Amino acid sequence: MTPRVALVTGAARGIGAATVRRLAGQGYAVLAVDVAADDPALPYPMGSAAELAAVAGQAGVEAFVADVRDRAALTAAVAEAERRWGGLDVAVAAAGVIAGGVPLWEVPPGQEDAVLDVDLRGVLNLARAAIPAMLRRPVPRSGRFLAVASAAATRGLPMLAAYCAAKAGVAGLVRALGSELGDSGVTANAVSPGSTDTPILTESARLYGLAGARDFAAQQPVGRLLDPAEIAQVLAFLADPAAGATTGAVIPVDGGLAL
Ligand SMILES: NC(=O)c1ccc[n+]([C@@H]2O[C@H](COP(=O)([O-])OP(=O)(O)OC[C@H]3O[C@@H](n4cnc5c(N)ncnc54)[C@H](O)[C@@H]3O)[C@@H](O)[C@H]2O)c1
């Protein structure tokens, strides 16, 4: 059987890496995409080239370095997946950054730009590059565009205004894409994680002046941080050909955080 083909951004660590592992474990051919370089506008490290190589090596998938802000780079990533495996079935936009910690009007403009350009524009860029490839698959299709939004899409989190705006934008995007894609066989959905144990949460804790990411556990009804694999499991569920009845949906995977 020809494997289903997936492209995952933000693949060097965290939720993206967990999604790569999950999809690879289910037999998908996966292109693991990450910027794999620090952002001079942001005070915390991004995933590294070594982390991306380790994720790809352990999962038995291919690594590809690309910045989701770069449309041409994402087009090249999609072309690489099609060249290697003959098409694309699933695209997961997991790349993301965070900044804030002060009121919006005090956030350095470069940090606000990074949040909006990666967390919102980067998802649009992946949709623009990947959905036409999914539509190039013959009918009947089972293409799946998936984005990682956040509980911040629906909650007004103080000192994270740009992040909330970007994530609410992602929720609006998948609703519109779900309508646009109609009966094409390609669906668009998002998951909204709660506090999940990854480096972005460590940076969030620093922005809020907390001792560490663990301090976020008490705010979630489940009383603990989520494991990235728990988010990946729901993404893999939505990626499945059998999930074609769900489109335009934003699914909380948040331990009850948005309740
Ligand atoms: N961890 C949480 O608590 C949480 C909660 C809600 C939503 N999210 C979202 O989940 C997604 C994954 O975050 P995570 O928790 O795994 O964080 P993370 O910081 O561990 O991983 C993010 C990855 O994205 C990559 N990345 C950053 N900018 C990029 C760019 N321009 N191009 C390509 N790759 C880029 C980084 O190098 C890194 O490997 C993000 O969109 C984040 O906003 C996380």
PDBQT file of the ligand as one rigid body, heavy atoms in Angstrom, charges set to zero:
ROOT
HETATM    1  N1  LIG A 301       2.724  24.318  24.688  1.00  0.00    +0.000 N 
HETATM    2  C1  LIG A 301       1.564  24.897  24.952  1.00  0.00    +0.000 C 
HETATM    3  O1  LIG A 301       1.177  25.072  26.117  1.00  0.00    +0.000 OA
HETATM    4  C2  LIG A 301       0.699  25.366  23.819  1.00  0.00    +0.000 A 
HETATM    5  C3  LIG A 301      -0.625  25.704  24.100  1.00  0.00    +0.000 A 
HETATM    6  C4  LIG A 301      -1.453  26.123  23.076  1.00  0.00    +0.000 A 
HETATM    7  C5  LIG A 301      -0.975  26.189  21.788  1.00  0.00    +0.000 A 
HETATM    8  N2  LIG A 301       0.309  25.864  21.519  1.00  0.00    +0.000 N 
HETATM    9  C6  LIG A 301       0.775  25.965  20.139  1.00  0.00    +0.000 C 
HETATM   10  O2  LIG A 301       1.298  24.717  19.738  1.00  0.00    +0.000 OA
HETATM   11  C7  LIG A 301       2.203  24.925  18.654  1.00  0.00    +0.000 C 
HETATM   12  C8  LIG A 301       3.475  24.134  18.933  1.00  0.00    +0.000 C 
HETATM   13  O3  LIG A 301       4.101  24.731  20.058  1.00  0.00    +0.000 OA
HETATM   14  P1  LIG A 301       4.969  23.901  21.084  1.00  0.00    +0.000 P 
HETATM   15  O4  LIG A 301       4.244  23.902  22.357  1.00  0.00    +0.000 OA
HETATM   16  O5  LIG A 301       5.357  22.596  20.496  1.00  0.00    +0.000 OA
HETATM   17  O6  LIG A 301       6.223  24.913  21.223  1.00  0.00    +0.000 OA
HETATM   18  P2  LIG A 301       7.771  24.732  20.947  1.00  0.00    +0.000 P 
HETATM   19  O7  LIG A 301       8.372  26.068  21.180  1.00  0.00    +0.000 OA
HETATM   20  O8  LIG A 301       8.283  23.572  21.712  1.00  0.00    +0.000 OA
HETATM   21  O9  LIG A 301       7.880  24.331  19.409  1.00  0.00    +0.000 OA
HETATM   22  C9  LIG A 301       7.644  25.246  18.380  1.00  0.00    +0.000 C 
HETATM   23  C10 LIG A 301       8.480  24.825  17.179  1.00  0.00    +0.000 C 
HETATM   24  O10 LIG A 301       8.151  25.733  16.100  1.00  0.00    +0.000 OA
HETATM   25  C11 LIG A 301       9.356  26.078  15.451  1.00  0.00    +0.000 C 
HETATM   26  N3  LIG A 301       9.217  27.359  14.775  1.00  0.00    +0.000 N 
HETATM   27  C12 LIG A 301       9.150  28.586  15.350  1.00  0.00    +0.000 A 
HETATM   28  N4  LIG A 301       9.096  29.532  14.423  1.00  0.00    +0.000 NA
HETATM   29  C13 LIG A 301       9.132  28.911  13.222  1.00  0.00    +0.000 A 
HETATM   30  C14 LIG A 301       9.102  29.367  11.887  1.00  0.00    +0.000 A 
HETATM   31  N5  LIG A 301       9.061  30.671  11.600  1.00  0.00    +0.000 N 
HETATM   32  N6  LIG A 301       9.136  28.462  10.889  1.00  0.00    +0.000 NA
HETATM   33  C15 LIG A 301       9.208  27.127  11.172  1.00  0.00    +0.000 A 
HETATM   34  N7  LIG A 301       9.243  26.640  12.419  1.00  0.00    +0.000 NA
HETATM   35  C16 LIG A 301       9.206  27.521  13.431  1.00  0.00    +0.000 A 
HETATM   36  C17 LIG A 301      10.388  26.130  16.566  1.00  0.00    +0.000 C 
HETATM   37  O11 LIG A 301      11.715  26.048  16.068  1.00  0.00    +0.000 OA
HETATM   38  C18 LIG A 301       9.986  24.944  17.424  1.00  0.00    +0.000 C 
HETATM   39  O12 LIG A 301      10.652  23.763  17.022  1.00  0.00    +0.000 OA
HETATM   40  C19 LIG A 301       2.410  26.427  18.563  1.00  0.00    +0.000 C 
HETATM   41  O13 LIG A 301       1.630  26.941  17.499  1.00  0.00    +0.000 OA
HETATM   42  C20 LIG A 301       1.887  26.937  19.889  1.00  0.00    +0.000 C 
HETATM   43  O14 LIG A 301       1.432  28.270  19.793  1.00  0.00    +0.000 OA
HETATM   44  C21 LIG A 301       1.164  25.439  22.511  1.00  0.00    +0.000 A 
ENDROOT
TORSDOF 0
